[in-house]
Amino acid sequence: MIRLLFALFVAISAVHGPSTASAQVPSDTSQVIRIDVRPGWRRDDGAHVAGLAISLAPGWKTYWRSAGSLGISPSFDWRKTRNAASVSPRWPSPRVFEQSGGQAVGYDSDFVLPLVIRTRDRAAPVRLRGRMELGVCADICVPARIDVDATLPAGGAPDPSIQAALDHQPVRRNIGVVCRFEPVDGGMRLTGEVSLPPLGRQEAVVFELPDPTLWVTDAVVARHGERLKAQAKIMGRGPFVLDRREIRITIIGPGRAIEITGCTT
């Protein structure tokens, strides 16, 4: 049974040396997670592409943007970043971990999280300053608060590790997903169906909504040949309205994923 323990606070600009880990409560998060800022490069359109190289100790995992019922979804605050109109993470395709009747969606090995930064002045450096809040879990979970502070000079050269992570994002597909909505106690049942070849022996489906006050349960998935069906429950604090065009559906298979935006009738 995963137990939520306490928050630890770490400030980083660069991290040195190897980390160690166990499934015991760590004295600080550097025992289980290390983050290095990769400065990346400035694109021709003025956007800056950087990366967070995230290293996990053996046996530990952290989570994707939508973490599942057993995960801890990450959050970012980049408001202190200078020379940036926006900072957008580009998540590589995650894994799905089934456990205790629920699922977690994330990573159990080292990975790079690309950041695409829309600059205000394309000729000036970016001062990347922000706070990440994310969970790292083994037999127990530790929510970590991590401060990032790095200068990203204009120019630079493409970083193969960042580019590889960009290439490993869920593939966006323009496929019609038929969605049905049924009122149920406490919310609404969402059923989505799509024609799609299997991504592997085990597939998971994640429904995401733009409204952070709505919670979506883990989807129950069934496949019949080329037809994939997923069903989840949407719950809110009160009555709510859904725009089917804004529902994001990610189908996750072993080593890859497909992302579809919007439902048809």
N, C-alpha and C positions, 0 to 999 in steps of 0.2 A: 504494500500500500504506500503510495507516494505521500509524503508529509511535507507541508509547507512550513519552513522554519523561520527564517528571518532575512532581512535585507542587509547586504554588505555594500560598502561604498569604496570605490576605487577611482583614482584619477590617473589617466594615462596620456602621454604624448608619444612615447615609444616604450616598448617593453623589451627587456633583455633577458636572455638565458632561458633554459628549459623549465617547464613546469612539471609538478608531480601531482598525483591525485589518488584518492581512494574513495570509497563510498561512505566514509565517515564525514561528519560536518567539518568543512574546511575552515581554517582560521581566517583566511581571506580568499577572494575569488581567483587570485593569481595561481592558486594551487590547482584550479580546474579549468580555467579559461585564460587565454592570452589574446590580445588584440593589437595588431600593428596597422598603422595607416600607410597605405601604399599611395604615393602622391599622384600617379597616373599621368594624364596628358590633357592638353587643351585641344578640342576638336575645331574643325574649320568653321563650324557654326557658332563658336564662342562658348559652348558648353564645356565644362571640365569633367572628365571621367576619372574618378579615384576609386579606391577600394579599401575595405576593412578586411584584413587577413585574420580570420578567427581560428585559433588553435584550441582544441579541446583535449583534456587529459583522457587517457583510455577509460572507457566505461561511462563517460559523461556525454550528455547531449544538450543541445539547445534548439530553439524552435523557429519555425517559419512564420510568415506574417499572419497566418491564421492557424493557431497552434493545435486545434482540436480540443476535445473535452478534457484530456489529461495533460495538456501542455499549458505553457504560460506565454501568451502572445506578447511579442516585443513592442516597444514604443520608442519613438525618437523625438527629441526636441532640438532643432537646429537653429533656433531663433537668434542665437548669439553669433552665428556665422556671418562673416563680413564678405562683401562682394558676391552675394548670392541672392538671386530672386527665389530659388527653390532648391531643395536637396531631396532627391528621390532615390530610394534603394531599388535595386533590380535583383530580385531574389532568384537564385538558381533553384532548379527543380529539387524538391525535398524528398525525404522518405516518410513512410507511414509506419508507425509503431503501434501494434495492437496489444492492449494490456488491460486486464481487469474489467472487461466488458466495455471499454472505450478505446479511443485512439488518440495518439499524439502525432503531430506532423512536424518534422524538423530534420536535424542533422546529428549524426553521431561520429563524425570525423571532421578534420580540418576543411575549411572552405573559405572562399573569398566572397564578400558581399559588395558588389559594385555600387557606387554612388554616382548619379548623374546630377551635376550641379549647374543650374542655369545662372550664368554670371551676369552681373550688371555692367561690368567693364571687362571686355574680353582680353585686354592687354595687361590687366593687373592681377596680382596673385589673389588667391582665396584663403582667408583665415577660417579653417574649418573648426568650429567650436560647437559642441553640443553634448547632450546627455542621452545615453542609451539605457533603457531599462529592459532587461531580458532575464529569462530563467535558465539556469543550468541544472540538470537533473541526473541523478544516478538512482540509488535506492531512496534518496531524499532529494528535495528540490531546494535550491538556493536562488532567490531572486536577486540579481545583481544590478547595481546602478553604476554606470561607467561614464566618466567624463572624458571627452575627446578634445584635443587641442593640437592642431597641426597646420602648418602653412603649406599651401599647394601652389608652387610657382606657375606662372603662365608658361606655356611651352610644354616641355617634357616629351616623352616618347611612349607609344603604346606598350602596355605591360601585358605580357602573354598570360599571366595568371588572372588578371582582370578580364581580359578578352575571353578566356576559356569559361569563366563564370557567366559572362554575358551570353555566350553561345549555349550555355546549359540552362537558360531560362525555359519555363514552359513555352511551348510553341503556340503562338496565337493562330487560331483557326476560325474561319468564318463558316460555321456549321449551324444549321438550325436545331435548336434544342426546344422541344415542345414541353411547356411547363403548365401544370395544373395546380390550383390553389383551393384548399378546402378548410373552412373554419373548424378548429378543434378546441378543446378546453385549454385555455391559457394562451392561445395563439393561432397559428395557421400551419397546415401541412403543405409542404411544397414537394411535388413530384416532377422530376425532369426525365425526359427520355430523348435519346439521341442515337442515330445510326453511326457507328464508328467501329473499325476493326479493333480487336483487343490490344491493349498495350502490354500485356503480360498475363501471367497466371493469376496475379492478385492486383486488383484495381481498387482505388478509393476515389471518391468524389467529394470535393469541398465546395459548398455554396458560400459566397461572400456577398454582403450587402453594404452599401455606402453609409448607412445609418449605424453609428457605433452603439446606439442604445438598444439595438435588436440583437438577439442571440440566436444562433443557428446550431442545432444539434449535429452530431456526427451523422453522416448520411448512411443509410442502409442501401447497399448496392447489389443489384442482380443483373446478370447478363444472359441473354438468349440469342446466341449466334452473333450477328452484327449489331444487335439492339442492346443498348445499355440503359438501365433504369436506376435512378437514385431517388431516395425519399428522405426528407429531413423535416424537422419541426422548427418553425420560427416563433420566437417568443419576445414580447416586449412588456414595458411597464403599464401600458394601456393600449387603446386602439391605435392602429398604425395603417399606413397606406404604402403599398409596394409599387415600384415602377419596374416592370419586368425587363425593360431595356437596360437597367443598371445592375442586374444580377450577374455576378462573375462566377463562372463555373470552371473549376480546375479538376481535370481527370488525371490522376497520378498512377503511374505504373512503375515497375522496376527500372530505375535509371532514367526515366523521362516523364514528361507531363505535357498535357495539352490544356490551353486556356481558351475559353469561349466567353464572350461578353454578350449578354442579352438573351432573353427567351422569346420564342414565338408563341403564338396562341395555340 
